[in-house]
Amino acid sequence: MGTWYWIGVSAGLGAAIGILLAGAAGSRGRGGRIAVIVLAGAAGAGLGFVIGNWQVGGWGDRAAGIAGGIAGALCATQTVSGALRRGGTRVGTGALVACAAIVVAALAWIPAAGYLVVLALLALVPLLRRSRPERYAGLRTLARDE
């Protein structure tokens, strides 16, 4: 495997770290989400630095780790805040997001999949920001007397 492989692994693992951090932090308001995104970028940079020193890749590993961490945190903070706003529990949402982070980390080891994961997450961010449905009414709509 060449340099391109390890750069993709850095991007995919950075995205997994960003998703995991966003799931662990939950929805802490706008300031908390920004802090999670910055922390995920820093964690991705650290991961890229470790991989860059272990295998060939250098600055590309660091840049891909930062991009992956930010992309994963951007997408996951939108998902987590939306789930909690609509009535999801913190523990359940965190567990589901942690499982998604494990899947993304496993996908990062497939050649070229790390790049695709980061691109897919970046493509989802505008879609998640646009769609903000209200809390589901469920059976409460049937209980109304009209």
Backbone hydrogen bonds in HBPLUS format (Angstrom, degrees):
<---DONOR---> <-ACCEPTOR-->    atom                        ^
c    i                          cat <-CA-CA->   ^        H-A-AA   ^      H-
h    n   atom  resd res      DA  || num        DHA   H-A  angle D-A-AA Bond
n    s   type  num  typ     dist DA aas  dist angle  dist       angle   num
A0005-TYR N   A0002-GLY O   3.16 MM   3  5.55 132.8  2.40 104.4 115.6     1
A0007-ILE N   A0003-THR O   3.06 MM   4  6.33 151.7  2.15 154.6 163.3     2
A0008-GLY N   A0004-TRP O   3.10 MM   4  6.26 154.5  2.17 141.4 147.6     3
A0009-VAL N   A0005-TYR O   2.93 MM   4  6.28 149.0  2.03 146.3 155.9     4
A0010-SER N   A0006-TRP O   2.96 MM   4  6.12 154.4  2.02 139.8 146.4     5
A0011-ALA N   A0007-ILE O   2.98 MM   4  6.27 154.2  2.05 145.2 152.3     6
A0012-GLY N   A0008-GLY O   2.94 MM   4  6.15 165.5  1.96 150.5 154.0     7
A0013-LEU N   A0009-VAL O   2.87 MM   4  5.98 167.0  1.88 153.5 157.3     8
A0014-GLY N   A0010-SER O   2.88 MM   4  5.84 149.3  1.98 139.7 148.7     9
A0015-ALA N   A0011-ALA O   3.00 MM   4  6.22 151.2  2.08 143.7 151.1    10
A0016-ALA N   A0012-GLY O   3.01 MM   4  6.31 151.3  2.10 142.1 150.1    11
A0017-ILE N   A0013-LEU O   2.95 MM   4  6.22 152.5  2.03 145.2 152.1    12
A0018-GLY N   A0014-GLY O   2.96 MM   4  6.22 158.9  2.00 147.5 153.3    13
A0019-ILE N   A0015-ALA O   2.93 MM   4  6.17 157.4  1.99 150.1 155.8    14
A0020-LEU N   A0016-ALA O   2.94 MM   4  6.11 160.4  1.98 146.3 152.0    15
A0021-LEU N   A0017-ILE O   2.89 MM   4  6.08 163.2  1.92 154.7 158.7    16
A0022-ALA N   A0018-GLY O   3.05 MM   4  6.17 157.9  2.10 143.9 149.9    17
A0023-GLY N   A0019-ILE O   2.99 MM   4  6.19 152.6  2.07 146.8 154.3    18
A0024-ALA N   A0020-LEU O   2.95 MM   4  6.15 150.1  2.04 146.5 154.8    19
A0025-ALA N   A0021-LEU O   2.97 MM   4  6.10 151.8  2.05 147.0 153.9    20
A0026-GLY N   A0022-ALA O   3.15 MM   4  6.13 148.6  2.25 140.1 147.2    21
A0033-ARG N   A0029-GLY O   3.05 MM   4  6.32 154.3  2.12 150.3 157.7    22
A0034-ILE N   A0030-ARG O   3.01 MM   4  6.26 157.8  2.06 149.9 155.6    23
A0035-ALA N   A0031-GLY O   2.98 MM   4  6.18 156.4  2.04 144.1 150.8    24
A0036-VAL N   A0032-GLY O   2.95 MM   4  6.17 152.9  2.02 144.5 151.6    25
A0037-ILE N   A0033-ARG O   3.00 MM   4  6.25 156.6  2.05 147.2 153.3    26
A0038-VAL N   A0034-ILE O   2.96 MM   4  6.22 161.2  1.99 152.5 157.2    27
A0039-LEU N   A0035-ALA O   2.87 MM   4  6.00 161.4  1.90 147.9 153.8    28
A0040-ALA N   A0036-VAL O   2.82 MM   4  5.95 151.7  1.89 145.6 153.6    29
A0041-GLY N   A0037-ILE O   3.00 MM   4  6.23 151.2  2.09 142.9 150.3    30
A0042-ALA N   A0038-VAL O   2.99 MM   4  6.29 154.3  2.06 147.3 154.3    31
A0043-ALA N   A0039-LEU O   2.84 MM   4  6.08 156.6  1.89 147.9 154.8    32
A0044-GLY N   A0040-ALA O   2.84 MM   4  6.00 153.8  1.91 144.4 151.8    33
A0045-ALA N   A0041-GLY O   2.94 MM   4  6.15 145.8  2.05 139.4 148.8    34
A0046-GLY N   A0042-ALA O   2.94 MM   4  6.24 155.6  2.00 146.7 153.1    35
A0047-LEU N   A0043-ALA O   2.91 MM   4  6.15 156.4  1.97 146.9 153.5    36
A0048-GLY N   A0044-GLY O   2.86 MM   4  6.02 158.5  1.90 144.3 150.6    37
A0049-PHE N   A0045-ALA O   2.84 MM   4  6.05 146.3  1.95 144.1 153.6    38
A0050-VAL N   A0046-GLY O   3.00 MM   4  6.27 156.3  2.05 146.9 152.3    39
A0051-ILE N   A0047-LEU O   2.94 MM   4  6.22 168.2  1.96 155.2 158.2    40
A0052-GLY N   A0048-GLY O   2.77 MM   4  5.78 151.7  1.84 140.5 149.6    41
A0053-ASN N   A0049-PHE O   3.00 MM   4  6.17 141.6  2.15 141.3 149.9    42
A0054-TRP N   A0050-VAL O   3.03 MM   4  6.17 137.7  2.21 140.5 152.4    43
A0055-GLN N   A0051-ILE O   2.81 MM   4  5.80 170.8  1.82 157.4 159.2    44
A0060-GLY N   A0057-GLY O   3.32 MM   3  5.65 142.4  2.48 138.8 130.8    45
A0061-ASP N   A0058-GLY O   3.21 MM   3  5.77 135.2  2.42 110.7 120.0    46
A0063-ALA N   A0059-TRP O   2.93 MM   4  6.16 169.4  1.94 157.8 160.3    47
A0064-ALA N   A0060-GLY O   2.94 MM   4  5.97 158.1  1.99 142.4 148.9    48
A0065-GLY N   A0061-ASP O   2.91 MM   4  6.00 152.8  1.98 142.9 150.6    49
A0066-ILE N   A0062-ARG O   2.95 MM   4  6.19 157.4  2.00 150.5 156.1    50
A0067-ALA N   A0063-ALA O   2.94 MM   4  6.13 167.4  1.95 149.0 152.8    51
A0068-GLY N   A0064-ALA O   2.83 MM   4  5.90 160.0  1.87 146.6 152.7    52
A0069-GLY N   A0065-GLY O   2.91 MM   4  5.99 160.8  1.95 144.4 149.9    53
A0070-ILE N   A0066-ILE O   2.97 MM   4  6.15 164.7  2.00 154.3 158.1    54
A0071-ALA N   A0067-ALA O   2.92 MM   4  6.00 161.9  1.95 147.0 152.8    55
A0072-GLY N   A0068-GLY O   2.88 MM   4  5.98 166.2  1.90 151.6 155.5    56
A0073-ALA N   A0069-GLY O   3.00 MM   4  6.09 157.8  2.05 142.2 148.7    57
A0074-LEU N   A0070-ILE O   2.85 MM   4  5.96 160.0  1.89 150.8 156.6    58
A0075-CYS N   A0071-ALA O   3.13 MM   4  6.25 169.7  2.14 150.4 152.7    59
A0076-ALA N   A0072-GLY O   2.96 MM   4  5.98 162.7  1.99 145.4 151.2    60
A0077-THR N   A0073-ALA O   2.87 MM   4  5.76 157.6  1.92 146.1 151.5    61
A0078-GLN N   A0074-LEU O   3.43 MM   4  6.54 156.9  2.49 138.5 143.8    62
A0079-THR N   A0075-CYS O   3.15 MM   4  6.41 158.4  2.20 145.6 151.7    63
A0080-VAL N   A0076-ALA O   2.79 MM   4  5.90 170.1  1.80 155.9 158.4    64
A0081-SER N   A0077-THR O   2.97 MM   4  5.90 165.7  1.99 143.1 147.9    65
A0082-GLY N   A0078-GLN O   3.05 MM   4  6.05 154.4  2.11 139.8 147.3    66
A0083-ALA N   A0079-THR O   2.92 MM   4  6.09 155.8  1.98 147.5 154.3    67
A0084-LEU N   A0080-VAL O   2.95 MM   4  6.13 163.4  1.97 154.5 158.6    68
A0085-ARG N   A0081-SER O   2.93 MM   4  5.97 148.7  2.03 140.0 149.0    69
A0086-ARG N   A0082-GLY O   3.12 MM   4  6.22 141.9  2.27 139.5 148.2    70
A0088-GLY N   A0083-ALA O   2.85 MM   5  5.28 155.2  1.91 152.9 148.5    71
A0087-GLY N   A0084-LEU O   3.31 MM   3  5.27 164.1  2.34 100.9 105.0    72
A0093-THR N   A0089-THR O   2.96 MM   4  5.95 163.3  1.99 146.2 151.7    73
A0094-GLY N   A0090-ARG O   2.88 MM   4  5.88 158.3  1.93 141.7 148.8    74
A0095-ALA N   A0091-VAL O   2.90 MM   4  6.05 152.8  1.97 146.3 153.5    75
A0096-LEU N   A0092-GLY O   3.01 MM   4  6.24 161.4  2.04 149.2 153.7    76
A0097-VAL N   A0093-THR O   2.95 MM   4  6.12 159.6  1.99 151.2 157.1    77
A0098-ALA N   A0094-GLY O   2.88 MM   4  6.00 149.2  1.98 141.0 149.9    78
A0099-CYS N   A0095-ALA O   3.01 MM   4  6.27 151.2  2.09 144.2 151.4    79
A0100-ALA N   A0096-LEU O   3.03 MM   4  6.32 150.6  2.12 141.6 149.7    80
A0101-ALA N   A0097-VAL O   2.91 MM   4  6.20 147.3  2.02 144.1 153.1    81
A0102-ILE N   A0098-ALA O   3.04 MM   4  6.34 147.7  2.15 143.5 151.6    82
A0103-VAL N   A0099-CYS O   3.06 MM   4  6.36 155.2  2.12 146.7 153.1    83
A0104-VAL N   A0100-ALA O   2.97 MM   4  6.23 158.8  2.01 148.4 154.0    84
A0105-ALA N   A0101-ALA O   2.91 MM   4  6.09 155.0  1.97 144.5 151.5    85
A0106-ALA N   A0102-ILE O   2.95 MM   4  6.20 150.1  2.04 144.4 152.3    86
A0107-LEU N   A0103-VAL O   2.92 MM   4  6.19 153.0  1.99 147.2 155.0    87
A0108-ALA N   A0104-VAL O   3.02 MM   4  6.20 133.8  2.24 140.9 152.7    88
A0109-TRP N   A0106-ALA O   3.36 MM   3  5.89 155.4  2.43 110.2 115.8    89
A0110-ILE N   A0107-LEU O   3.10 MM   3  5.54 161.8  2.14 113.6 119.4    90
A0113-ALA N   A0110-ILE O   3.03 MM   3  5.40 158.1  2.08 129.0 135.3    91
A0116-LEU N   A0112-ALA O   3.43 MM   4  6.70 161.9  2.47 141.8 146.3    92
A0117-VAL N   A0113-ALA O   2.85 MM   4  6.04 152.1  1.93 151.0 158.2    93
A0118-VAL N   A0114-GLY O   3.21 MM   4  6.39 164.4  2.23 145.6 148.7    94
A0119-LEU N   A0115-TYR O   3.01 MM   4  6.29 163.3  2.04 152.5 157.5    95
A0120-ALA N   A0116-LEU O   2.86 MM   4  5.98 154.9  1.93 144.8 152.0    96
A0121-LEU N   A0117-VAL O   2.93 MM   4  6.15 157.5  1.98 149.8 155.8    97
A0122-LEU N   A0118-VAL O   2.98 MM   4  6.20 160.1  2.02 149.5 154.8    98
A0123-ALA N   A0119-LEU O   2.97 MM   4  6.16 143.8  2.10 140.6 150.5    99
A0124-LEU N   A0120-ALA O   3.03 MM   4  6.25 135.3  2.24 140.2 151.7   100
A0124-LEU N   A0121-LEU O   3.16 MM   3  5.10 129.3  2.43  93.2 106.5   101
A0125-VAL N   A0121-LEU O   3.27 MM   4  6.51 136.1  2.47 145.3 154.9   102
A0128-LEU N   A0124-LEU O   2.87 MM   4  6.08 154.6  1.93 160.6 168.2   103
A0129-ARG N   A0125-VAL O   3.04 MM   4  6.23 151.2  2.12 150.8 158.6   104
A0130-ARG N   A0126-PRO O   3.10 MM   4  6.18 146.9  2.21 140.4 148.2   105
A0131-SER N   A0127-LEU O   3.20 MM   4  6.34 158.9  2.24 146.1 150.6   106
A0140-ARG N   A0137-ALA O   3.22 MM   3  5.72 148.2  2.32 138.4 136.5   107
A0142-LEU N   A0139-LEU O   3.04 MM   3  5.36 140.9  2.20 105.2 115.9   108
A0143-ALA N   A0140-ARG O   3.25 MM   3  5.20 139.0  2.42  94.9 105.9   109
